[in-house]
Amino acid sequence: MAEPTKTTRRDFLSGKSAAEALVDALAPSPSPLPPPSSVGVEAGSHLLSVSREAMACLFEIVFDAATYRDRTDIAVAALDLVERLEDQLTIFRDTSEIAAVNRRAVDEAVIVEEGLFHLLRRAVELSQATGGAFDITAGRLSKVWGFFRRQGQMPAPEDINEALAAVGWRYLQLDDATCSVRFLRPGLELNLGAIGKGYALDRAGDELARGGISDFLIHGGNSSVLARGERHADATVWSIALRHPLKPSVRLAEFVLRDQALGTSGSGTQFFHHQGKRYGHIIDPRSGWPAEQVLSATVIAPTAEQADALSTALYVMGLDAARAFCQSHPEISALLVTQTTAAGEIELHPVNLPDERWRRLM
């Protein structure tokens, strides 16, 4: 989660609305950023932007400067919280709480912080609901395919099978009475990369609300977005544009968000080729092989945590299973993008998306 490179999924979302752009408020800022936070007012508007690098991407909070004057300290406190959560959740620091769980939980029950415990509980529930398409225990699969350090490689079949034997949310034992975690199978490794950013956005959003900011948009790397209330006092909505998965400079679609979160998953920039075949970095934890049925999956959900995890799950599921999942969960909306038989051509598949909440741009 704190891998010292930019995340992949951010490349699918442009923070500029085609109808009413947020200028650069949601676009990745050049690194390094001035420590500890970058604060700026969007040109030609009254939006205030407070940003910071965390979890290997840019986290940015945007809100109306006129409505919430003198509240910058609240936004900075929310970003402080994101940094603390990174220290807790990352697998790239030996001192993190998750790293300690991965080291010790096969030998003993490990007591964890209450918020982390409930995150793990919800992650297991999402694994069950998605039939294992989302699974935080799939850390070894990412390593065997070389994507742990963004160096994709073709593993030997026996290495895949060995890693797959150490994957499975059913082997994660959670004790509600003690907030403890235990691994029931050797080799199990937790990786919260597909849900941690969304969790951090929700927690940061709670911090903003406690500080009196109820209208805001916050994103992590553009691929995970949480919107609350309105953009301005005149009830202008928040709008987010989705980039074309094959043409990153082209805006493909636009979504309207109010009290919702959005997450997008895809393997547009993190992949490798082997013997003429393309392999992306999102691994199906059920088969041990990279998912390949869709180009990108965008999910709109009540929380950023759900949107983050389910965008990965629906990407793994493929079109038919993803459509069936959304139809049985009416609170979840999705837009899946698939490639047609014509080179470079794509097809859009909206599910539970009312016409007034989105539009295709090209």
Residue frames as qw, qx, qy, qz and C-alpha x, y, z in Angstrom:
[[0.000, 0.883, 0.469, 0.000, 0.00, 0.00, 0.00],
 [0.179, -0.917, 0.140, 0.327, 2.93, 2.30, 0.58],
 [0.784, 0.161, 0.364, 0.476, 4.82, 1.02, -2.42],
 [0.195, -0.636, 0.097, 0.740, 7.04, 3.85, -3.67],
 [0.103, 0.061, 0.650, 0.750, 5.39, 4.04, -7.08],
 [0.445, 0.073, 0.011, -0.893, 2.12, 5.46, -8.35],
 [0.549, 0.179, 0.772, -0.266, -0.94, 3.25, -8.23],
 [0.174, 0.110, 0.784, 0.585, -2.47, 1.91, -11.40],
 [0.093, 0.636, 0.766, 0.022, -6.14, 2.56, -10.93],
 [0.039, -0.699, -0.146, 0.699, -5.73, 6.32, -10.75],
 [0.121, -0.210, 0.579, 0.778, -5.03, 6.32, -14.48],
 [0.051, 0.438, 0.844, 0.306, -8.66, 5.50, -15.21],
 [0.101, -0.839, -0.515, 0.144, -10.23, 8.50, -13.54],
 [0.283, 0.353, 0.036, 0.891, -9.86, 12.10, -14.53],
 [0.150, -0.510, -0.588, 0.610, -10.96, 14.53, -11.87],
 [0.103, 0.227, -0.163, -0.955, -12.15, 16.96, -14.53],
 [0.471, 0.507, 0.663, -0.285, -15.85, 16.97, -15.31],
 [0.337, 0.286, 0.583, 0.682, -16.64, 17.41, -18.98],
 [0.058, -0.815, -0.498, -0.292, -19.52, 19.71, -18.08],
 [0.234, -0.928, 0.101, -0.273, -17.93, 21.68, -15.27],
 [0.763, 0.247, -0.461, 0.380, -14.28, 20.79, -14.79],
 [0.638, -0.750, -0.075, 0.160, -12.61, 20.86, -11.41],
 [0.226, 0.879, -0.416, 0.051, -9.53, 22.22, -13.21],
 [0.527, 0.382, -0.726, 0.221, -6.60, 20.43, -11.51],
 [0.520, -0.497, 0.403, -0.566, -8.23, 19.84, -8.15],
 [0.907, -0.126, 0.351, -0.198, -8.51, 16.11, -8.80],
 [0.787, 0.542, -0.277, 0.102, -5.60, 15.60, -11.15],
 [0.853, -0.288, -0.116, 0.419, -2.37, 14.09, -9.80],
 [0.051, -0.983, 0.169, 0.048, 0.02, 16.81, -8.66],
 [0.639, 0.550, -0.466, 0.268, 3.71, 16.73, -9.52],
 [0.821, -0.533, -0.095, 0.182, 5.92, 15.16, -6.86],
 [0.331, -0.314, -0.776, 0.435, 7.37, 15.93, -4.46],
 [0.220, -0.820, -0.379, -0.369, 4.67, 17.94, -2.70],
 [0.034, 0.567, -0.416, 0.710, 5.58, 20.63, -0.16],
 [0.470, -0.281, -0.799, 0.248, 5.39, 18.97, 3.27],
 [0.327, 0.027, 0.934, -0.140, 3.18, 18.28, 5.06],
 [0.410, 0.608, 0.673, -0.094, 0.23, 19.40, 2.92],
 [0.175, 0.089, 0.391, 0.899, -0.43, 21.40, -0.19],
 [0.149, 0.672, 0.586, -0.427, -3.22, 23.98, 0.03],
 [0.123, -0.073, 0.409, 0.901, -4.54, 25.89, -2.94],
 [0.453, 0.525, 0.389, -0.607, -7.59, 27.59, -4.39],
 [0.558, 0.337, 0.670, 0.354, -8.81, 26.39, -7.77],
 [0.095, -0.161, 0.259, 0.948, -8.43, 29.06, -10.44],
 [0.311, -0.138, -0.455, -0.823, -11.71, 30.70, -11.42],
 [0.617, -0.441, -0.598, -0.259, -13.73, 29.12, -8.63],
 [0.398, -0.674, 0.323, -0.532, -14.25, 29.13, -4.88],
 [0.967, -0.150, -0.207, -0.010, -13.03, 25.57, -4.34],
 [0.228, -0.780, 0.566, -0.141, -10.26, 25.04, -1.83],
 [0.908, 0.188, -0.373, 0.018, -7.91, 22.07, -2.32],
 [0.411, -0.699, 0.560, -0.170, -5.86, 20.49, 0.47],
 [0.920, 0.277, -0.266, -0.072, -3.61, 17.62, -0.60],
 [0.368, -0.665, 0.648, -0.047, -0.85, 15.31, 0.54],
 [0.587, 0.322, -0.726, -0.156, 1.00, 12.23, -0.67],
 [0.529, -0.287, 0.692, -0.399, -0.02, 9.06, 1.18],
 [0.781, 0.147, 0.592, -0.134, -0.48, 5.38, 0.33],
 [0.468, -0.070, 0.630, 0.616, 1.67, 5.86, -2.79],
 [0.185, 0.603, 0.574, 0.522, -0.74, 8.37, -4.31],
 [0.010, -0.206, 0.116, -0.972, -2.12, 11.87, -3.92],
 [0.138, -0.609, -0.757, 0.192, -4.93, 12.30, -1.41],
 [0.051, 0.169, 0.105, 0.979, -6.88, 15.50, -2.00],
 [0.005, -0.613, -0.707, 0.353, -9.79, 17.15, -0.24],
 [0.065, 0.248, 0.334, 0.907, -11.85, 19.73, -2.12],
 [0.100, -0.669, -0.692, 0.252, -14.54, 21.96, -0.59],
 [0.132, 0.831, 0.294, 0.453, -16.15, 25.37, -1.02],
 [0.442, 0.075, -0.340, 0.827, -13.87, 28.02, 0.46],
 [0.227, -0.404, -0.036, -0.886, -16.69, 30.52, 0.94],
 [0.754, -0.435, -0.323, -0.372, -18.92, 28.11, 2.86],
 [0.877, -0.398, -0.162, 0.215, -16.13, 26.64, 4.98],
 [0.270, 0.788, -0.305, 0.462, -13.76, 29.53, 5.48],
 [0.211, -0.636, 0.601, -0.435, -11.13, 28.94, 8.16],
 [0.921, -0.164, 0.249, -0.252, -11.62, 25.15, 8.06],
 [0.599, 0.591, -0.541, 0.014, -8.35, 24.23, 6.40],
 [0.153, -0.482, 0.786, -0.356, -7.06, 22.84, 9.69],
 [0.799, 0.026, 0.444, -0.405, -9.90, 20.30, 9.67],
 [0.840, 0.502, -0.165, -0.119, -8.85, 19.07, 6.24],
 [0.274, 0.636, -0.681, 0.238, -5.21, 18.84, 7.35],
 [0.491, -0.307, 0.695, -0.426, -6.32, 16.80, 10.39],
 [0.901, 0.245, 0.193, -0.302, -8.19, 14.43, 8.04],
 [0.690, 0.596, -0.404, 0.070, -5.03, 13.93, 5.99],
 [0.130, -0.564, 0.730, -0.363, -3.07, 13.35, 9.20],
 [0.778, -0.069, 0.496, -0.380, -5.49, 10.52, 9.90],
 [0.863, 0.471, -0.129, -0.128, -4.86, 9.05, 6.44],
 [0.341, 0.648, -0.641, 0.231, -1.14, 8.96, 7.19],
 [0.424, -0.368, 0.710, -0.425, -1.74, 7.18, 10.48],
 [0.888, 0.179, 0.279, -0.319, -3.92, 4.63, 8.71],
 [0.690, 0.599, -0.406, 0.004, -1.18, 4.04, 6.15],
 [0.013, -0.563, 0.754, -0.338, 1.22, 3.29, 9.00],
 [0.641, -0.122, 0.616, -0.442, -1.27, 0.72, 10.26],
 [0.843, 0.352, 0.274, -0.302, -2.39, -0.93, 7.02],
 [0.475, 0.718, -0.466, -0.206, 0.61, -1.02, 4.70],
 [0.983, -0.084, 0.120, 0.109, 2.39, -4.26, 3.91],
 [0.644, 0.605, -0.157, 0.442, 5.47, -2.33, 2.77],
 [0.065, -0.684, 0.471, -0.553, 6.58, -1.36, 6.28],
 [0.543, -0.023, -0.812, 0.213, 7.69, -4.00, 8.77],
 [0.037, -0.014, -0.578, 0.815, 6.44, -1.79, 11.61],
 [0.491, -0.165, -0.233, -0.823, 2.80, -1.76, 10.47],
 [0.617, -0.127, 0.575, -0.522, 0.05, -3.58, 12.34],
 [0.891, 0.337, -0.044, -0.301, -0.80, -5.64, 9.26],
 [0.506, 0.556, -0.646, 0.131, 2.84, -6.67, 8.86],
 [0.233, -0.356, 0.769, -0.476, 2.82, -7.86, 12.47],
 [0.814, 0.104, 0.323, -0.471, -0.35, -9.88, 11.83],
 [0.801, 0.483, -0.323, -0.147, 1.24, -11.50, 8.78],
 [0.266, 0.525, -0.755, 0.289, 4.30, -12.49, 10.84],
 [0.170, -0.236, 0.782, -0.551, 2.56, -13.78, 13.95],
 [0.687, 0.001, 0.142, -0.712, -1.02, -14.87, 13.23],
 [0.770, 0.163, -0.583, -0.200, -0.14, -18.37, 12.06],
 [0.449, 0.117, -0.765, 0.446, 1.37, -19.10, 15.51],
 [0.124, -0.360, -0.665, 0.643, -0.99, -17.20, 17.78],
 [0.057, 0.831, 0.531, 0.153, -4.13, -15.06, 17.90],
 [0.362, 0.057, -0.047, 0.929, -3.07, -11.45, 17.37],
 [0.017, -0.783, -0.514, 0.349, -5.13, -8.69, 18.99],
 [0.333, 0.297, 0.307, 0.841, -5.57, -5.70, 16.67],
 [0.100, 0.142, 0.186, -0.967, -6.98, -2.19, 16.94],
 [0.425, 0.422, 0.693, -0.400, -10.77, -2.17, 16.94],
 [0.465, 0.678, -0.080, -0.564, -11.15, -0.21, 13.69],
 [0.206, 0.462, -0.804, -0.314, -8.80, -2.57, 11.89],
 [0.256, 0.061, 0.950, -0.166, -10.61, -5.60, 13.27],
 [0.501, 0.557, 0.484, -0.453, -13.96, -4.38, 11.98],
 [0.383, 0.655, -0.419, -0.499, -12.38, -3.61, 8.59],
 [0.034, 0.268, -0.952, -0.144, -11.16, -7.21, 8.42],
 [0.376, 0.301, 0.805, -0.346, -14.61, -8.43, 9.41],
 [0.517, 0.664, 0.134, -0.524, -16.25, -6.41, 6.61],
 [0.235, 0.565, -0.687, -0.392, -13.62, -7.62, 4.15],
 [0.163, -0.028, 0.986, -0.026, -14.49, -11.22, 4.97],
 [0.453, 0.518, 0.573, -0.445, -18.19, -10.43, 4.50],
 [0.431, 0.697, -0.242, -0.519, -17.40, -8.93, 1.07],
 [0.043, 0.365, -0.901, -0.231, -15.41, -12.05, 0.17],
 [0.314, 0.229, 0.898, -0.207, -18.39, -14.20, 1.06],
 [0.453, 0.654, 0.310, -0.521, -20.82, -11.97, -0.85],
 [0.412, 0.706, -0.391, -0.423, -18.65, -12.01, -3.99],
 [0.991, 0.120, 0.021, -0.046, -17.91, -15.72, -3.93],
 [0.766, -0.373, 0.243, 0.463, -14.25, -15.07, -3.23],
 [0.555, 0.676, 0.178, 0.451, -13.68, -12.68, -6.15],
 [0.029, -0.819, 0.297, -0.490, -12.49, -10.21, -3.52],
 [0.901, -0.335, -0.231, 0.153, -10.09, -11.72, -1.01],
 [0.095, -0.925, 0.326, -0.169, -7.61, -9.90, 1.25],
 [0.770, -0.428, 0.464, 0.092, -5.69, -13.16, 1.85],
 [0.844, 0.487, 0.158, 0.159, -4.34, -13.25, -1.72],
 [0.146, -0.914, 0.320, 0.204, -1.04, -11.53, -0.89],
 [0.581, -0.333, 0.667, 0.326, 1.15, -14.44, -2.00],
 [0.641, 0.535, 0.514, 0.196, -0.44, -14.54, -5.45],
 [0.208, 0.977, -0.034, -0.024, 0.58, -10.94, -6.11],
 [0.359, -0.728, 0.546, 0.207, 4.13, -11.82, -5.11],
 [0.685, -0.027, 0.684, 0.250, 4.42, -14.95, -7.24],
 [0.546, 0.704, 0.397, 0.220, 3.27, -13.01, -10.30],
 [0.542, 0.074, 0.030, 0.836, 5.84, -10.29, -9.59],
 [0.030, -0.740, -0.327, -0.586, 3.29, -7.50, -9.09],
 [0.579, -0.684, -0.316, 0.313, 4.18, -6.95, -5.43],
 [0.366, -0.574, 0.160, 0.714, 7.03, -4.72, -6.63],
 [0.489, 0.767, 0.042, -0.414, 5.49, -3.91, -10.01],
 [0.064, 0.541, -0.760, -0.353, 7.75, -6.30, -11.91],
 [0.874, 0.152, 0.174, -0.427, 5.35, -8.69, -13.58],
 [0.069, 0.448, -0.871, -0.192, 6.67, -12.11, -14.51],
 [0.819, 0.003, -0.395, -0.416, 5.31, -15.44, -15.67],
 [0.470, -0.476, 0.682, -0.296, 5.45, -17.88, -12.74],
 [0.209, 0.127, -0.956, -0.164, 5.82, -21.63, -13.01],
 [0.630, -0.346, -0.461, -0.520, 2.51, -23.52, -12.65],
 [0.671, -0.284, -0.622, 0.287, 3.72, -25.22, -9.48],
 [0.217, -0.008, -0.332, 0.918, 4.48, -21.80, -7.94],
 [0.409, -0.258, -0.204, -0.851, 0.94, -20.64, -8.71],
 [0.731, -0.316, -0.567, -0.212, -0.52, -23.77, -7.15],
 [0.547, -0.154, -0.564, 0.599, 1.65, -23.41, -4.06],
 [0.015, -0.071, 0.177, -0.981, 0.61, -19.78, -3.59],
 [0.535, -0.271, -0.384, -0.702, -3.03, -20.58, -4.27],
 [0.656, -0.280, -0.693, 0.108, -2.98, -23.20, -1.51],
 [0.355, -0.257, -0.467, 0.768, -2.20, -20.39, 0.95],
 [0.183, -0.102, -0.133, -0.969, -5.11, -18.20, -0.17],
 [0.364, -0.439, -0.773, -0.277, -8.63, -18.22, 1.20],
 [0.267, -0.499, 0.171, -0.806, -10.73, -15.93, 3.37],
 [0.849, -0.366, -0.265, -0.274, -12.11, -19.01, 5.13],
 [0.788, -0.027, -0.399, 0.468, -8.66, -19.54, 6.66],
 [0.094, 0.402, -0.261, 0.873, -8.86, -16.17, 8.43],
 [0.459, -0.531, -0.700, 0.130, -10.25, -16.61, 11.95],
 [0.028, -0.477, 0.110, -0.871, -11.65, -13.48, 13.59],
 [0.379, -0.418, -0.751, 0.342, -12.64, -13.42, 17.25],
 [0.111, -0.738, -0.254, -0.615, -15.14, -10.63, 17.94],
 [0.650, -0.716, -0.248, 0.052, -14.82, -10.98, 21.71],
 [0.654, -0.519, 0.109, 0.539, -11.09, -10.21, 21.73],
 [0.376, 0.893, -0.130, -0.212, -10.65, -8.35, 18.40],
 [0.438, -0.517, 0.682, 0.276, -8.03, -10.93, 17.50],
 [0.702, 0.554, -0.301, -0.331, -6.90, -12.46, 14.21],
 [0.586, -0.358, 0.720, 0.096, -5.54, -15.95, 13.61],
 [0.498, 0.451, -0.579, -0.462, -4.45, -17.72, 10.43],
 [0.868, -0.090, 0.410, -0.264, -5.70, -21.27, 10.05],
 [0.904, 0.353, 0.125, 0.208, -3.28, -22.11, 7.24],
 [0.542, -0.490, 0.254, 0.633, 0.50, -21.52, 6.96],
 [0.388, 0.114, 0.500, 0.766, 1.56, -19.06, 4.29],
 [0.060, 0.834, 0.537, 0.109, -1.56, -16.89, 4.51],
 [0.333, -0.122, -0.034, 0.934, -0.79, -13.19, 3.91],
 [0.135, 0.822, 0.492, -0.253, -3.12, -10.23, 4.23],
 [0.285, 0.028, 0.287, 0.914, -2.96, -7.44, 1.66],
 [0.130, 0.701, 0.559, -0.423, -5.45, -4.58, 2.05],
 [0.192, -0.205, 0.376, 0.883, -4.46, -2.84, -1.18],
 [0.093, -0.345, -0.708, -0.609, -7.92, -3.30, -2.72],
 [0.366, -0.733, -0.558, -0.136, -9.84, -1.88, 0.23],
 [0.529, -0.398, -0.304, 0.685, -7.45, 0.18, 2.37],
 [0.141, 0.098, 0.163, 0.972, -7.67, 3.38, 0.35],
 [0.362, -0.515, -0.513, -0.583, -11.46, 3.35, 0.44],
 [0.609, -0.559, -0.505, 0.250, -11.39, 2.72, 4.19],
 [0.414, -0.217, -0.132, 0.874, -9.05, 5.68, 4.62],
 [0.072, -0.309, -0.335, -0.887, -11.38, 7.91, 2.57],
 [0.505, -0.603, -0.549, -0.283, -14.37, 6.95, 4.71],
 [0.600, -0.498, -0.376, 0.501, -12.46, 7.62, 7.93],
 [0.277, -0.040, 0.058, 0.958, -11.18, 10.94, 6.59],
 [0.226, -0.467, -0.478, -0.709, -14.73, 11.84, 5.55],
 [0.565, -0.634, -0.523, 0.066, -15.91, 11.15, 9.09],
 [0.498, -0.324, -0.187, 0.783, -13.17, 13.46, 10.38],
 [0.056, 0.209, 0.275, 0.937, -14.32, 16.24, 8.05],
 [0.408, -0.580, -0.547, -0.445, -17.93, 15.81, 9.14],
 [0.591, -0.561, -0.442, 0.375, -16.95, 15.96, 12.81],
 [0.375, -0.232, -0.021, 0.897, -15.14, 19.19, 12.05],
 [0.249, 0.660, 0.328, -0.628, -18.23, 20.74, 10.51],
 [0.206, 0.415, -0.560, -0.687, -17.45, 20.19, 6.80],
 [0.645, 0.229, 0.677, -0.271, -20.44, 18.34, 5.34],
 [0.691, 0.706, 0.092, -0.125, -19.94, 19.24, 1.65],
 [0.205, -0.708, 0.614, 0.283, -16.70, 17.91, 0.21],
 [0.921, 0.350, -0.163, -0.055, -15.04, 15.64, -2.29],
 [0.381, -0.683, 0.619, 0.069, -12.01, 13.59, -1.30],
 [0.908, 0.365, -0.183, -0.096, -10.07, 11.22, -3.50],
 [0.596, -0.552, 0.541, 0.216, -7.08, 8.93, -3.23],
 [0.348, -0.236, 0.735, 0.531, -5.13, 8.75, -6.46],
 [0.417, 0.240, -0.301, -0.823, -8.28, 9.62, -8.48],
 [0.408, -0.019, -0.865, -0.290, -9.31, 5.96, -8.57],
 [0.331, -0.476, -0.774, 0.256, -11.12, 6.11, -5.21],
 [0.058, -0.337, -0.063, -0.938, -13.51, 9.00, -4.62],
 [0.180, -0.531, -0.762, 0.322, -15.89, 9.98, -1.82],
 [0.043, -0.363, -0.199, -0.909, -18.41, 12.81, -2.34],
 [0.170, -0.523, -0.733, 0.400, -20.64, 14.30, 0.34],
 [0.073, 0.736, 0.314, -0.595, -23.24, 17.02, -0.01],
 [0.529, 0.819, 0.214, 0.065, -22.92, 19.63, -2.76],
 [0.664, 0.241, 0.025, 0.707, -19.99, 21.26, -4.51],
 [0.082, 0.254, -0.085, 0.960, -21.27, 24.79, -3.82],
 [0.190, 0.251, 0.601, -0.734, -23.96, 26.40, -1.71],
 [0.526, 0.295, -0.166, -0.780, -26.10, 26.63, -4.88],
 [0.830, 0.033, 0.497, -0.251, -26.46, 22.82, -4.79],
 [0.541, 0.617, -0.519, -0.241, -24.09, 22.18, -7.71],
 [0.980, -0.158, 0.102, -0.058, -23.39, 18.45, -7.81],
 [0.351, -0.600, 0.661, 0.283, -20.01, 16.74, -7.78],
 [0.867, 0.466, -0.004, -0.177, -19.11, 15.19, -11.12],
 [0.493, -0.511, 0.652, 0.265, -16.28, 12.82, -12.00],
 [0.683, 0.572, -0.296, -0.344, -15.04, 11.80, -15.43],
 [0.861, -0.177, 0.466, 0.103, -13.78, 8.32, -16.30],
 [0.085, 0.653, -0.589, -0.468, -10.83, 7.96, -18.62],
 [0.864, 0.344, -0.259, -0.261, -10.83, 5.59, -21.57],
 [0.822, -0.431, 0.362, 0.086, -8.96, 2.41, -20.46],
 [0.807, 0.211, 0.320, 0.449, -7.12, 2.19, -23.79],
 [0.338, 0.599, 0.116, 0.717, -6.72, 5.94, -24.41],
 [0.444, -0.476, -0.507, 0.565, -5.87, 7.61, -21.09],
 [0.114, -0.119, 0.027, 0.986, -6.03, 11.13, -22.54],
 [0.329, -0.278, -0.536, -0.726, -9.69, 10.64, -23.57],
 [0.375, -0.026, 0.588, -0.716, -12.63, 11.06, -21.20],
 [0.133, -0.129, -0.935, -0.301, -15.01, 8.15, -21.66],
 [0.372, -0.623, -0.646, -0.237, -17.91, 8.85, -19.29],
 [0.035, -0.382, 0.330, -0.863, -19.08, 11.19, -16.56],
 [0.443, -0.441, -0.775, 0.097, -20.77, 10.39, -13.25],
 [0.265, -0.637, 0.064, -0.721, -22.77, 12.56, -10.85],
 [0.539, -0.151, -0.742, 0.369, -22.15, 11.84, -7.18],
 [0.326, -0.580, 0.163, -0.729, -23.97, 12.96, -4.07],
 [0.637, -0.423, 0.508, -0.396, -23.39, 11.20, -0.76],
 [0.979, 0.193, 0.050, -0.033, -21.78, 8.36, -2.67],
 [0.392, -0.629, 0.584, 0.331, -18.39, 6.87, -3.39],
 [0.799, 0.564, -0.129, -0.161, -16.81, 5.69, -6.62],
 [0.516, -0.528, 0.629, 0.243, -14.02, 3.23, -7.26],
 [0.751, 0.578, -0.212, -0.239, -12.43, 2.03, -10.49],
 [0.655, -0.395, 0.613, 0.196, -10.23, -1.02, -11.12],
 [0.790, 0.609, -0.041, -0.063, -8.30, -1.94, -14.22],
 [0.767, -0.333, 0.325, 0.442, -4.88, -3.09, -15.36],
 [0.516, 0.850, 0.102, 0.033, -4.26, -0.43, -17.97],
 [0.221, 0.864, -0.422, 0.165, -0.69, 0.37, -16.95],
 [0.364, -0.523, 0.753, -0.164, 0.49, -2.50, -14.75],
 [0.940, 0.220, 0.188, -0.180, 0.89, -5.59, -16.91],
 [0.206, -0.547, 0.712, 0.388, 3.41, -7.61, -18.88],
 [0.798, 0.396, -0.229, -0.392, 3.45, -9.67, -22.05],
 [0.443, -0.366, 0.816, 0.060, 4.50, -13.31, -22.28],
 [0.303, 0.093, 0.875, 0.365, 4.54, -15.19, -25.56],
 [0.071, -0.259, -0.515, -0.814, 2.27, -12.59, -27.14],
 [0.408, -0.641, -0.627, -0.173, -0.34, -12.60, -24.34],
 [0.043, -0.564, 0.232, -0.791, -1.03, -9.73, -21.97],
 [0.571, -0.404, -0.678, 0.224, -1.25, -10.38, -18.22],
 [0.159, -0.743, 0.019, -0.650, -2.63, -7.68, -15.89],
 [0.156, 0.327, -0.699, 0.616, -1.92, -7.19, -12.21],
 [0.622, -0.204, 0.294, -0.696, -5.40, -7.97, -10.84],
 [0.183, 0.163, -0.969, -0.035, -5.32, -11.65, -9.88],
 [0.747, -0.290, -0.294, -0.521, -8.41, -13.81, -9.52],
 [0.260, -0.492, 0.731, -0.395, -7.89, -15.26, -6.02],
 [0.868, 0.027, 0.340, -0.360, -10.02, -18.26, -6.94],
 [0.910, 0.410, -0.004, 0.068, -7.93, -19.44, -9.88],
 [0.658, -0.501, 0.234, 0.512, -4.57, -17.81, -9.17],
 [0.495, 0.251, 0.455, 0.696, -4.44, -16.27, -12.66],
 [0.012, 0.221, 0.014, -0.975, -4.89, -12.63, -13.79],
 [0.421, 0.613, 0.590, -0.316, -8.48, -11.66, -14.56],
 [0.219, -0.175, 0.535, 0.797, -8.97, -10.78, -18.21],
 [0.225, 0.559, 0.784, 0.152, -12.66, -10.50, -19.12],
 [0.067, 0.949, 0.307, 0.026, -13.10, -6.73, -18.72],
 [0.491, 0.513, -0.118, 0.695, -10.92, -3.67, -19.29],
 [0.032, 0.214, -0.448, 0.867, -12.18, -1.69, -16.31],
 [0.371, -0.573, -0.727, -0.066, -14.85, -1.85, -13.65],
 [0.025, -0.302, 0.226, -0.926, -16.27, 1.28, -12.02],
 [0.371, -0.493, -0.783, 0.081, -18.49, 0.94, -8.97],
 [0.194, -0.469, 0.115, -0.854, -20.67, 3.53, -7.22],
 [0.566, -0.342, -0.736, 0.145, -21.56, 2.54, -3.65],
 [0.402, -0.873, -0.230, -0.154, -22.64, 4.11, -0.35],
 [0.535, -0.773, 0.256, 0.227, -19.08, 3.98, 1.06],
 [0.329, 0.771, -0.527, -0.140, -15.62, 4.29, -0.44],
 [0.389, -0.356, 0.845, -0.092, -14.63, 1.05, 1.24],
 [0.718, 0.326, 0.590, -0.172, -17.37, -0.80, -0.64],
 [0.569, 0.794, -0.067, -0.205, -16.65, 0.95, -3.93],
 [0.004, 0.716, -0.693, -0.086, -12.94, 0.15, -3.65],
 [0.441, -0.187, 0.875, -0.068, -13.39, -3.53, -2.87],
 [0.673, 0.443, 0.551, -0.218, -16.28, -4.17, -5.24],
 [0.461, 0.785, -0.273, -0.311, -14.59, -2.54, -8.23],
 [0.028, -0.497, 0.863, 0.084, -11.87, -5.17, -7.84],
 [0.507, 0.090, 0.827, -0.227, -14.40, -7.94, -7.29],
 [0.652, 0.620, 0.278, -0.336, -16.50, -7.05, -10.33],
 [0.300, 0.730, -0.551, -0.273, -13.39, -6.76, -12.48],
 [0.176, -0.304, 0.936, -0.020, -12.45, -10.29, -11.41],
 [0.590, 0.275, 0.664, -0.368, -15.99, -11.66, -11.83],
 [0.155, 0.091, 0.726, 0.663, -16.39, -10.64, -15.44],
 [0.271, -0.127, -0.242, -0.923, -19.44, -9.15, -17.12],
 [0.581, -0.331, -0.620, -0.411, -22.17, -11.70, -16.48],
 [0.576, -0.372, -0.624, 0.374, -21.38, -12.40, -12.82],
 [0.177, -0.092, -0.218, 0.956, -20.85, -8.69, -12.12],
 [0.356, -0.234, -0.335, -0.840, -24.21, -7.84, -13.65],
 [0.638, -0.392, -0.647, -0.144, -25.91, -10.52, -11.56],
 [0.459, -0.248, -0.522, 0.675, -24.23, -9.24, -8.39],
 [0.031, -0.002, 0.052, -0.998, -25.40, -5.67, -8.97],
 [0.482, -0.291, -0.502, -0.656, -28.91, -6.78, -9.80],
 [0.666, -0.435, -0.603, 0.067, -29.10, -8.54, -6.44],
 [0.432, -0.452, -0.303, 0.719, -27.58, -5.52, -4.65],
 [0.238, 0.821, 0.419, 0.308, -29.61, -2.50, -5.84],
 [0.295, -0.923, 0.016, 0.247, -27.53, -0.08, -3.75],
 [0.508, -0.401, 0.511, 0.565, -24.53, -0.86, -5.98],
 [0.605, 0.765, 0.056, -0.216, -24.15, 0.67, -9.46],
 [0.620, -0.337, 0.525, 0.476, -21.47, -0.22, -11.96],
 [0.582, 0.747, -0.164, -0.278, -20.08, 0.55, -15.38],
 [0.745, -0.240, 0.546, 0.300, -18.03, -2.23, -16.94],
 [0.388, 0.755, -0.341, -0.404, -15.93, -1.68, -20.03],
 [0.816, -0.037, 0.552, 0.169, -15.10, -4.58, -22.34],
 [0.013, -0.487, 0.575, 0.658, -13.17, -4.84, -25.57],
 [0.808, 0.417, 0.155, -0.385, -14.94, -5.82, -28.77],
 [0.863, 0.107, 0.387, 0.307, -13.57, -8.03, -31.52],
 [0.460, 0.811, 0.043, 0.358, -12.58, -4.89, -33.44],
 [0.649, -0.017, -0.268, 0.712, -9.12, -3.68, -32.47],
 [0.169, 0.076, -0.187, 0.965, -9.23, -0.71, -30.13],
 [0.432, -0.402, -0.326, -0.739, -13.02, -0.69, -29.86],
 [0.029, -0.005, -0.816, 0.577, -14.82, -0.95, -26.55],
 [0.414, -0.499, -0.594, -0.476, -18.33, -1.51, -25.22],
 [0.136, -0.275, 0.498, -0.811, -19.89, 0.03, -22.11],
 [0.489, -0.349, -0.785, -0.152, -22.17, -1.97, -19.83],
 [0.224, -0.371, 0.351, -0.830, -24.05, 0.11, -17.23],
 [0.483, -0.334, -0.810, 0.006, -25.77, -1.76, -14.39],
 [0.356, -0.714, -0.527, 0.292, -28.14, -0.03, -11.95],
 [0.291, -0.225, 0.053, 0.928, -27.05, 3.32, -13.38],
 [0.281, 0.788, 0.496, -0.235, -29.95, 5.74, -13.95],
 [0.536, 0.587, 0.265, 0.546, -29.54, 7.92, -17.03],
 [0.088, -0.950, -0.035, -0.299, -29.53, 11.09, -14.94],
 [0.663, -0.697, 0.230, 0.146, -26.52, 9.89, -12.92],
 [0.532, -0.354, 0.554, 0.534, -24.12, 9.32, -15.79],
 [0.638, 0.723, 0.045, -0.261, -23.50, 9.89, -19.48],
 [0.810, 0.058, 0.322, 0.487, -21.13, 8.60, -22.13],
 [0.046, -0.830, 0.125, 0.542, -18.77, 11.26, -23.49],
 [0.216, 0.570, -0.620, -0.493, -17.42, 9.49, -26.59]]
